Amino acid sequence: MPYYRSVGEVPRKRHTQFRQPDGSLYAEELMGQEGFSADSSLLYHRHLPTAILSAEEYPAPTWTRLPNLPLKPRHLRTHKLDGHAGGADAVLGRQPLLANDDVRISYVVADQPSPLYRNAVGDECLYVESGAARIESTFGVLGVTAGDYVIIPTSVVHRVVPIAPDPVRLLTVEATGHIGPPRRYLSVRGQFLEHSPYCERDVRGPTAPLLADEDEEAEVYVRHRRGWTRYVYAHHPFDVVGWDGHLYPWAFSIHDFEPITGRVHQPPPVHQTFQGPNFVICSFVPRKVDYHPLAVPVPYNHHNVDSDEMLFYTGGNYEARRGSGIEQGSISLHPAGFTHGPQPGAAERAIGADYFDELAVMVDTFRPLDLCEPALACEDTGYAWTWARDPRT
């Protein structure tokens, strides 16, 4: 994250003696990226964060990837998966939909607390479609609700606790590296620049330590580059009394994204919100639309020759897709090699509009996305032919 936070108790000088009330030393844990040559945070534990009692291989959730063959656009109705999601948690209950070697995109309807979890492969971005939850971690608590993005850095121990009575619906984006704001929005020292569509005031981080029972053993599920392992720690990892640094879980609401508009239709990069390894995440929000007197407000037909485009429809009315079967919770996949655009009749209908009430999350990947089995189970197989329909029928 591009700016410094200090939470709880920390000593005046790092890597110096910091003692507990009984005179023993707090245990330092330095979490750092890129071989400790990039962002890091320093945490102070009551007990050694290295003390494990057991380690066993855990059978990884199974899923397969199938290439998008024949190459065609796809429409996934994620809410059709609800019947397969009873009693799920936000980690082990994920249903993978699309994936490549850089990123995996899943959907989950969670009504139970997840186990303690550490993703040692890369950062995660969770988007809350509906419901509310607490994201509890070694850094503290983040309360999240509909429209929130949550960025969880690599190897942070955390769990997702849905807040009753409703389950929390999440789109999860799991990277093989780090996710953060686009570099063009940041100064050389990491401050958000004036042309950025969001800034530090819009970002939320943990504000207080979350202290668990210090004598409690705890299971932690770890996803790593060779599979999954389940550790039993001698003490609960939420025994941190304080931390400081630039690396921590943080939340940002899509409703705080300030859209960039113009006299004519603006290209997708103006919607960019985050960047990851070989992919970007964009936010389409309610906004004033193109105001040239001859403007056509909906997108032109376009062909992004270098990337696949996934769009998750999460609110409002997406004018360009009217007549395609797109609904709340839908995902469209428009692959490289296919020219896509508004549905028949959408361009004419949009002329004269001055505002679009739409909410969507887009992930553009620079390597092809494969289809996972749950995606095939919720696919609208007629979507690819909707551009050929007569709009008068």
C-alpha positions as CSV (number, residue, x, y, z in Angstrom):
1,M,0.0,0.0,0.0
2,P,1.4,3.4,-0.8
3,Y,1.4,5.0,2.6
4,Y,2.6,4.3,6.2
5,R,0.4,3.2,9.1
6,S,1.1,2.5,12.7
7,V,-1.4,0.5,14.8
8,G,-1.2,-0.5,18.5
9,E,2.0,-0.5,20.5
10,V,5.4,-0.3,18.8
11,P,8.8,0.8,20.1
12,R,10.3,4.1,19.2
13,K,13.1,2.4,17.3
14,R,12.7,-0.7,15.1
15,H,14.7,-3.8,15.8
16,T,15.3,-2.8,19.4
17,Q,14.3,-4.3,22.7
18,F,10.5,-4.1,23.2
19,R,9.4,-5.9,26.4
20,Q,6.1,-7.3,27.6
21,P,4.8,-6.5,31.1
22,D,6.5,-9.7,32.4
23,G,9.9,-8.5,31.1
24,S,10.1,-10.9,28.2
25,L,10.7,-9.6,24.7
26,Y,7.9,-9.3,22.2
27,A,8.7,-11.4,19.0
28,E,9.3,-9.3,15.9
29,E,8.0,-10.5,12.5
30,L,9.1,-8.5,9.5
31,M,6.9,-9.2,6.4
32,G,8.5,-7.8,3.3
33,Q,8.0,-8.0,-0.5
34,E,10.6,-8.6,-3.2
35,G,13.3,-9.9,-0.9
36,F,12.8,-7.0,1.6
37,S,13.6,-4.5,-1.1
38,A,10.0,-3.2,-1.4
39,D,7.0,-2.6,0.9
40,S,7.1,-4.2,4.4
41,S,5.6,-4.1,7.8
42,L,7.0,-5.0,11.3
43,L,4.7,-6.8,13.6
44,Y,5.1,-7.5,17.4
45,H,3.8,-10.8,18.7
46,R,3.3,-12.0,22.3
47,H,4.6,-15.4,21.2
48,L,6.9,-16.7,18.5
49,P,5.2,-16.7,15.1
50,T,7.4,-19.6,14.1
51,A,6.1,-22.1,16.8
52,I,4.3,-24.9,15.0
53,L,3.2,-28.1,16.6
54,S,2.4,-30.1,13.4
55,A,2.4,-29.8,9.6
56,E,0.5,-32.0,7.2
57,E,-0.3,-31.9,3.6
58,Y,-3.8,-30.9,2.9
59,P,-5.7,-32.2,-0.1
60,A,-6.0,-29.1,-2.3
61,P,-9.5,-28.2,-3.6
62,T,-9.7,-29.9,-7.0
63,W,-10.5,-28.0,-10.2
64,T,-9.6,-28.3,-13.8
65,R,-8.9,-25.8,-16.6
66,L,-10.2,-26.2,-20.1
67,P,-9.2,-23.9,-23.0
68,N,-11.9,-21.6,-24.5
69,L,-12.4,-23.9,-27.5
70,P,-14.0,-23.1,-29.9
71,L,-13.0,-19.5,-29.2
72,K,-16.2,-17.6,-28.4
73,P,-17.6,-15.1,-26.0
74,R,-19.2,-16.6,-22.8
75,H,-21.9,-15.6,-20.4
76,L,-21.7,-17.1,-16.9
77,R,-24.7,-16.8,-14.5
78,T,-23.0,-17.0,-11.1
79,H,-26.2,-17.1,-9.1
80,K,-27.0,-20.5,-10.7
81,L,-24.2,-21.8,-8.5
82,D,-26.1,-21.0,-5.3
83,G,-27.5,-24.5,-5.0
84,H,-23.9,-25.9,-4.9
85,A,-22.8,-23.4,-2.1
86,G,-24.8,-24.4,1.0
87,G,-22.8,-24.2,4.1
88,A,-19.7,-22.7,2.4
89,D,-17.0,-20.5,3.7
90,A,-15.1,-17.8,1.7
91,V,-11.9,-19.8,1.3
92,L,-12.6,-23.5,0.9
93,G,-16.0,-22.9,-0.7
94,R,-14.7,-20.9,-3.7
95,Q,-15.9,-22.1,-7.1
96,P,-13.2,-21.3,-9.7
97,L,-14.6,-20.0,-12.9
98,L,-11.7,-18.6,-15.0
99,A,-7.9,-19.0,-14.7
100,N,-4.5,-18.8,-16.3
101,D,-1.0,-19.0,-15.0
102,D,-1.2,-15.4,-13.6
103,V,-4.6,-15.2,-12.0
104,R,-7.6,-17.3,-10.9
105,I,-11.2,-15.8,-10.7
106,S,-13.7,-17.5,-8.4
107,Y,-17.2,-16.9,-6.9
108,V,-18.4,-17.9,-3.5
109,V,-21.5,-17.5,-1.4
110,A,-20.3,-17.8,2.2
111,D,-22.5,-18.1,5.3
112,Q,-19.8,-19.6,7.6
113,P,-16.5,-18.3,8.9
114,S,-13.5,-19.4,6.9
115,P,-10.6,-21.2,8.5
116,L,-7.5,-19.2,9.2
117,Y,-5.8,-18.9,5.8
118,R,-2.5,-17.8,4.3
119,N,-2.1,-17.5,0.5
120,A,1.6,-17.8,0.0
121,V,1.3,-17.7,-3.8
122,G,0.2,-14.1,-4.2
123,D,-2.1,-11.2,-3.3
124,E,-5.9,-11.6,-3.3
125,C,-8.6,-9.1,-4.3
126,L,-12.0,-9.8,-2.8
127,Y,-15.0,-7.9,-4.2
128,V,-18.2,-7.9,-2.1
129,E,-21.3,-8.2,-4.4
130,S,-23.7,-8.3,-1.4
131,G,-23.8,-9.0,2.3
132,A,-21.2,-7.9,4.9
133,A,-18.2,-9.5,6.6
134,R,-15.3,-9.0,9.0
135,I,-11.9,-9.6,7.5
136,E,-9.9,-10.6,10.6
137,S,-6.1,-10.8,10.3
138,T,-2.8,-10.5,12.2
139,F,-3.1,-6.8,11.4
140,G,-6.6,-6.3,12.9
141,V,-10.1,-6.1,11.5
142,L,-11.7,-4.7,8.4
143,G,-15.4,-4.4,8.2
144,V,-16.6,-4.7,4.6
145,T,-19.9,-4.5,2.8
146,A,-21.4,-4.4,-0.7
147,G,-19.2,-2.6,-3.2
148,D,-16.0,-3.0,-1.2
149,Y,-12.8,-4.3,-2.7
150,V,-10.4,-5.9,-0.2
151,I,-6.7,-6.3,-1.0
152,I,-5.0,-9.0,1.1
153,P,-1.2,-9.1,0.7
154,T,0.6,-12.4,0.1
155,S,1.0,-14.6,3.2
156,V,-1.1,-12.5,5.6
157,V,-3.0,-14.9,8.0
158,H,-6.6,-14.0,7.8
159,R,-10.2,-15.3,7.9
160,V,-13.5,-14.1,6.5
161,V,-16.4,-14.0,8.9
162,P,-19.8,-13.3,7.3
163,I,-22.2,-11.1,9.3
164,A,-25.6,-12.6,9.7
165,P,-28.4,-12.8,8.7
166,D,-27.4,-12.8,5.0
167,P,-24.5,-14.7,3.4
168,V,-21.7,-12.7,1.8
169,R,-21.3,-13.0,-2.0
170,L,-17.7,-12.5,-3.2
171,L,-15.9,-12.4,-6.5
172,T,-12.3,-13.5,-5.7
173,V,-9.2,-12.6,-7.8
174,E,-6.1,-14.6,-6.7
175,A,-2.9,-13.4,-8.2
176,T,0.6,-15.0,-8.5
177,G,2.2,-11.7,-7.5
178,H,1.2,-8.4,-6.0
179,I,-1.9,-6.2,-6.6
180,G,-1.9,-2.5,-6.1
181,P,-2.9,0.9,-7.5
182,P,-1.8,1.6,-11.1
183,R,1.7,3.1,-11.1
184,R,0.5,6.1,-13.2
185,Y,-1.7,7.2,-10.3
186,L,1.2,7.4,-7.9
187,S,4.1,9.8,-7.3
188,V,7.7,8.6,-7.1
189,R,7.2,8.5,-3.3
190,G,3.9,6.6,-3.5
191,Q,1.3,9.4,-3.0
192,F,-1.9,9.3,-5.0
193,L,-1.7,12.0,-7.7
194,E,-4.4,14.6,-8.4
195,H,-5.6,12.8,-11.6
196,S,-6.1,9.5,-9.7
197,P,-9.8,8.5,-9.4
198,Y,-9.3,7.7,-5.7
199,C,-6.9,8.7,-3.0
200,E,-5.7,7.9,0.5
201,R,-8.9,9.3,2.1
202,D,-10.8,6.6,0.4
203,V,-8.7,3.7,1.6
204,R,-9.4,1.9,4.9
205,G,-6.9,-0.2,6.9
206,P,-7.1,-1.9,10.3
207,T,-7.2,0.6,13.2
208,A,-6.5,-1.6,16.2
209,P,-4.9,-5.0,17.0
210,L,-7.1,-8.1,17.2
211,L,-5.9,-10.0,20.2
212,A,-7.0,-13.6,20.5
213,D,-6.6,-16.0,23.4
214,E,-2.8,-16.2,23.7
215,D,-2.9,-19.8,25.0
216,E,-5.1,-21.1,22.1
217,E,-3.7,-23.5,19.5
218,A,-4.7,-22.6,16.0
219,E,-5.0,-24.4,12.6
220,V,-3.8,-22.4,9.6
221,Y,-4.4,-23.5,6.0
222,V,-1.5,-22.4,3.7
223,R,-1.8,-22.4,-0.1
224,H,1.7,-22.4,-1.5
225,R,3.5,-23.0,-4.8
226,R,3.6,-26.8,-4.3
227,G,0.1,-27.3,-3.0
228,W,-1.6,-26.9,0.4
229,T,-0.4,-27.5,4.0
230,R,-2.2,-27.4,7.3
231,Y,-0.2,-26.1,10.2
232,V,-1.1,-26.2,13.9
233,Y,0.4,-23.3,15.7
234,A,1.2,-23.4,19.4
235,H,-0.5,-20.0,19.8
236,H,-3.1,-18.2,17.9
237,P,-1.5,-15.9,15.2
238,F,-3.7,-13.0,16.2
239,D,-1.5,-12.2,19.2
240,V,-0.1,-9.0,17.7
241,V,0.0,-6.0,20.0
242,G,1.2,-3.5,17.3
243,W,2.6,-3.1,13.9
244,D,3.8,-0.4,11.5
245,G,4.7,-0.2,7.8
246,H,3.3,0.0,4.3
247,L,2.2,-3.7,3.9
248,Y,-1.3,-4.6,5.3
249,P,-4.8,-5.5,4.2
250,W,-6.9,-2.6,3.0
251,A,-10.3,-1.9,1.6
252,F,-11.7,0.5,-0.9
253,S,-15.3,1.0,-2.0
254,I,-16.2,1.0,-5.6
255,H,-18.7,3.8,-4.7
256,D,-15.7,6.0,-3.9
257,F,-14.2,5.6,-7.4
258,E,-14.5,8.9,-9.2
259,P,-15.2,8.3,-12.9
260,I,-13.3,10.0,-15.6
261,T,-15.6,11.1,-18.4
262,G,-15.3,13.1,-21.7
263,R,-17.1,14.6,-24.6
264,V,-16.8,11.3,-26.5
265,H,-16.7,7.7,-25.2
266,Q,-13.6,7.1,-23.1
267,P,-11.5,3.9,-23.4
268,P,-11.3,1.2,-20.7
269,P,-8.0,2.4,-19.1
270,V,-9.9,5.4,-17.5
271,H,-11.7,2.8,-15.4
272,Q,-8.6,1.1,-14.1
273,T,-8.5,0.6,-10.3
274,F,-5.7,-1.9,-9.7
275,Q,-2.9,-3.7,-11.5
276,G,-1.5,-7.2,-11.0
277,P,0.9,-9.5,-12.7
278,N,-0.3,-9.5,-16.3
279,F,-3.8,-8.3,-15.5
280,V,-5.7,-5.2,-14.5
281,I,-8.9,-4.6,-12.5
282,C,-11.3,-1.8,-13.6
283,S,-14.5,-0.3,-12.1
284,F,-17.5,0.8,-14.1
285,V,-19.6,3.1,-11.9
286,P,-22.7,5.3,-12.3
287,R,-21.6,8.4,-14.2
288,K,-22.4,11.2,-16.5
289,V,-21.8,10.0,-20.1
290,D,-20.4,11.5,-23.2
291,Y,-21.6,15.1,-23.8
292,H,-20.5,15.9,-27.4
293,P,-23.7,16.9,-29.2
294,L,-23.2,14.0,-31.6
295,A,-21.9,11.5,-29.0
296,V,-22.9,7.8,-29.0
297,P,-22.7,7.1,-25.3
298,V,-22.3,3.3,-25.4
299,P,-19.0,1.7,-26.3
300,Y,-17.9,1.3,-29.9
301,N,-17.2,-2.2,-31.2
302,H,-13.7,-3.0,-30.0
303,H,-11.1,-5.6,-30.2
304,N,-8.5,-5.7,-27.5
305,V,-5.9,-7.7,-29.4
306,D,-3.6,-8.4,-26.4
307,S,-6.1,-9.5,-23.6
308,D,-9.2,-11.4,-22.6
309,E,-11.9,-9.2,-20.9
310,M,-14.0,-10.5,-18.0
311,L,-16.8,-8.3,-16.8
312,F,-18.8,-9.0,-13.6
313,Y,-22.1,-7.2,-13.5
314,T,-22.9,-6.2,-10.0
315,G,-25.6,-3.5,-10.0
316,G,-27.6,-1.0,-12.0
317,N,-28.5,-1.4,-15.7
318,Y,-25.8,-2.1,-18.2
319,E,-27.2,-0.4,-21.3
320,A,-24.7,-1.8,-23.8
321,R,-25.7,-5.4,-22.9
322,R,-29.5,-5.0,-23.0
323,G,-31.0,-7.9,-24.8
324,S,-28.1,-10.3,-24.2
325,G,-29.5,-12.0,-21.1
326,I,-27.0,-10.3,-18.8
327,E,-28.3,-9.9,-15.2
328,Q,-27.2,-9.3,-11.7
329,G,-24.2,-11.5,-10.9
330,S,-23.5,-12.3,-14.6
331,I,-20.0,-12.6,-15.9
332,S,-19.2,-12.0,-19.6
333,L,-15.9,-13.2,-21.1
334,H,-14.8,-11.6,-24.4
335,P,-11.6,-13.2,-25.5
336,A,-8.8,-11.8,-27.6
337,G,-9.5,-12.8,-31.1
338,F,-13.1,-11.8,-30.9
339,T,-14.5,-8.3,-31.7
340,H,-17.2,-7.4,-29.2
341,G,-19.4,-4.4,-28.6
342,P,-22.9,-3.3,-27.7
343,Q,-25.9,-5.5,-28.5
344,P,-27.9,-4.7,-31.6
345,G,-29.9,-1.5,-31.2
346,A,-28.0,-0.3,-28.1
347,A,-26.2,2.5,-30.0
348,E,-29.3,4.1,-31.3
349,R,-31.2,3.7,-28.0
350,A,-28.3,5.4,-26.1
351,I,-28.3,8.6,-28.1
352,G,-29.3,11.5,-26.0
353,A,-28.7,9.7,-22.7
354,D,-26.7,11.8,-20.2
355,Y,-26.2,9.3,-17.3
356,F,-25.6,5.6,-17.0
357,D,-26.6,3.8,-13.8
358,E,-24.3,0.7,-14.0
359,L,-21.9,-1.1,-11.7
360,A,-19.4,-3.6,-12.9
361,V,-16.0,-5.0,-12.2
362,M,-13.7,-5.9,-15.1
363,V,-10.6,-8.0,-15.1
364,D,-8.4,-7.8,-18.3
365,T,-5.8,-10.5,-18.6
366,F,-2.8,-10.5,-20.9
367,R,-2.8,-14.3,-21.2
368,P,-5.9,-16.3,-22.3
369,L,-8.3,-17.3,-19.6
370,D,-9.3,-21.0,-19.4
371,L,-12.7,-22.2,-18.2
372,C,-13.1,-24.1,-15.0
373,E,-15.8,-26.7,-14.4
374,P,-18.2,-24.5,-12.4
375,A,-18.1,-22.0,-15.2
376,L,-19.4,-24.6,-17.6
377,A,-22.1,-25.5,-15.1
378,C,-23.5,-22.0,-15.1
379,E,-22.9,-21.0,-18.7
380,D,-25.6,-19.4,-20.9
381,T,-24.7,-21.3,-24.0
382,G,-26.8,-19.0,-26.3
383,Y,-24.8,-15.8,-25.5
384,A,-22.3,-16.0,-28.4
385,W,-25.1,-15.6,-30.9
386,T,-27.0,-12.7,-29.4
387,W,-25.3,-10.1,-31.7
388,A,-26.9,-11.9,-34.7
389,R,-30.4,-11.4,-33.3
390,D,-32.8,-9.0,-34.9
391,P,-33.2,-6.2,-32.3
392,R,-36.9,-5.8,-33.3
393,T,-37.8,-9.3,-32.2
